């Protein structure tokens, strides 16, 4: 009889060891599940934050695109206005030149008729030419100054737009770097090497 009891005791010990191992495996599984749930919650939160940041950046981009479109419209308006003014000045100048040419012809006819007034007529003609050149110089100066002002406005607008874009890019890069660092820290906290994932 004693040998039978030894066999039963061995079976009970073996069953107890197996029961302890199962309980230990169960505890580990529960702990793994809890850790995975926490990790999943952190990832979900980070994904929502990244999505929110992406939407903010998209709104900013749309705002910048509308600003750029507005600047282009202003540029077209300014160009059209400058072209219109240039045409008006050109037609005025052509009309003045035409008038001056008519006067020159009249003076030439008078010169042929009045040889005695030759000297006076030459002085008047010289004076008219100087006025014409002065008008042309004045108009050219006005055109040059208008062109300079237009370039200043255009460069100022483009510089402002570029600075806004650079600021947006810098903010985005800082946010991206911060998010990457947070993910690396989380992976390190979980005992994972970020370079192997």
C-alpha positions in Angstrom: 0.0 0.0 0.0 2.7 2.6 0.7 3.9 2.7 -2.9 0.4 3.7 -4.1 0.3 6.7 -1.8 3.7 7.9 -3.1 2.4 7.9 -6.6 -0.7 9.9 -5.5 1.5 12.4 -3.7 3.7 12.9 -6.8 0.6 13.4 -9.0 -0.8 16.0 -6.6 2.6 17.9 -6.5 2.7 17.7 -10.3 -0.8 19.1 -10.6 -0.1 21.8 -8.1 3.1 22.8 -10.1 1.1 22.8 -13.3 -1.7 24.9 -11.6 0.9 27.4 -10.3 2.4 27.6 -13.8 -1.0 28.2 -15.3 -1.8 30.9 -12.8 1.6 32.5 -13.4 1.0 32.5 -17.2 -2.5 33.9 -16.6 -1.2 36.7 -14.5 1.5 37.5 -17.1 -1.2 37.5 -19.8 -3.4 39.8 -17.8 -0.4 42.1 -17.2 0.5 42.0 -20.9 -3.1 42.8 -21.9 -3.1 45.8 -19.5 0.2 47.1 -20.8 -1.0 46.7 -24.4 -4.3 48.5 -23.6 -2.4 51.4 -22.1 0.0 51.6 -25.1 -3.0 51.5 -27.4 -4.7 54.4 -25.5 -1.5 56.5 -25.7 -1.2 55.8 -29.4 -4.8 56.7 -30.0 -4.4 60.0 -28.1 -1.2 60.9 -30.0 -2.9 60.1 -33.3 -5.8 62.4 -32.4 -3.4 65.2 -31.5 -1.5 64.7 -34.8 -4.8 64.8 -36.7 -5.8 68.0 -34.9 -2.4 69.6 -35.7 -2.7 68.5 -39.3 -6.1 70.1 -39.6 -4.7 73.4 -38.1 -1.8 73.4 -40.6 -4.3 72.8 -43.4 -6.4 75.7 -42.3 -3.3 77.9 -42.1 -2.3 76.7 -45.6 -5.7 77.6 -47.0 -5.4 81.0 -45.4 -2.0 81.6 -46.9 -3.3 80.4 -50.3 -6.2 82.9 -50.2 -3.7 85.7 -49.2 -1.5 84.7 -52.1 -4.5 84.8 -54.5 -5.5 88.2 -53.1 -1.9 89.5 -53.7 -2.0 88.2 -57.2 -5.3 89.9 -57.8 -3.9 93.2 -56.4 -0.8 92.7 -58.7 -3.1 92.3 -61.7 -5.1 95.4 -60.7 -2.0 97.5 -60.3 -0.5 96.3 -63.6 -3.8 97.1 -65.4 -3.9 100.5 -63.8 -0.3 101.2 -64.7 -0.9 100.1 -68.3 -3.9 102.3 -68.5 -2.0 105.3 -67.2 0.8 104.6 -69.5 -1.5 104.5 -72.5 -3.1 107.8 -71.5 0.3 109.4 -71.1 1.4 108.0 -74.4 -1.6 109.3 -76.2 -1.2 112.7 -74.4 2.4 112.8 -75.5 1.6 111.7 -79.0 -1.0 114.5 -79.2 1.5 117.1 -77.9 4.1 115.9 -80.3 1.6 116.1 -83.1 0.7 119.6 -82.0 4.3 120.6 -81.8 5.0 119.2 -85.2 2.1 121.2 -86.6 3.6 124.3 -85.0 7.0 123.5 -86.4 5.5 123.3 -89.9 3.7 126.6 -89.4 6.9 128.2 -88.2 8.8 126.8 -91.2 6.2 128.4 -93.5 6.5 131.6 -91.7 10.2 131.4 -92.0 10.0 131.2 -95.7 7.7 134.1 -95.8 9.4 136.3 -93.3 13.2 136.2 -93.7 13.5 139.2 -91.5 12.1 137.4 -88.5 14.5 134.5 -89.0 16.4 135.0 -85.8 13.3 135.3 -83.6 11.7 132.2 -85.2 14.8 130.1 -84.6 14.8 131.1 -80.9 11.1 130.2 -80.6 11.8 126.8 -82.3 14.7 126.1 -80.0 12.5 126.9 -77.0 9.8 124.6 -78.2 12.2 121.8 -78.6 13.5 122.3 -75.1 10.0 122.2 -73.7 9.3 119.0 -75.7 12.5 117.4 -74.3 11.6 118.6 -70.8 8.1 117.1 -71.1 9.6 113.8 -72.3 12.1 113.8 -69.4 9.4 114.5 -66.9 7.2 111.7 -68.3 10.1 109.3 -68.3 10.9 110.3 -64.7 7.3 109.7 -63.7 7.3 106.3 -65.5 10.6 105.4 -63.7 9.3 106.4 -60.3 6.0 104.5 -60.9 7.9 101.4 -61.9 10.1 101.7 -58.8 7.1 102.0 -56.5 5.5 99.0 -58.2 8.6 96.8 -57.6 8.8 97.9 -54.0 5.1 96.9 -53.4 5.7 93.6 -55.2 8.9 92.7 -53.3 7.3 93.7 -50.0 4.3 91.5 -50.6 6.5 88.6 -51.7 8.8 89.0 -48.7 5.9 89.1 -46.3 4.4 85.9 -47.8 7.8 84.2 -47.7 8.2 85.1 -44.0 4.8 83.7 -43.2 5.6 80.5 -45.0 8.9 80.1 -43.2 7.2 80.6 -39.8 4.6 78.0 -40.7 7.3 75.6 -41.8 9.4 76.1 -38.7 6.4 75.5 -36.4 5.5 72.4 -38.3 9.1 71.0 -38.1 9.2 71.7 -34.3 5.9 69.9 -33.8 7.1 67.0 -35.9 10.3 66.7 -33.9 8.4 66.9 -30.6 6.0 64.1 -31.7 8.9 61.9 -32.9 10.7 62.4 -29.6 7.6 61.5 -27.6 7.2 58.3 -29.6 10.8 57.4 -29.0 10.4 58.0 -25.3 7.3 55.8 -25.2 9.1 53.1 -27.1 12.0 53.3 -24.7 9.7 53.2 -21.7 8.2 50.0 -23.1 11.7 48.6 -23.5 11.8 48.8 -27.3 14.5 50.2 -29.4 13.1 52.9 -31.7 15.7 52.2 -34.3 14.6 48.6 -34.8 10.9 49.4 -35.3 
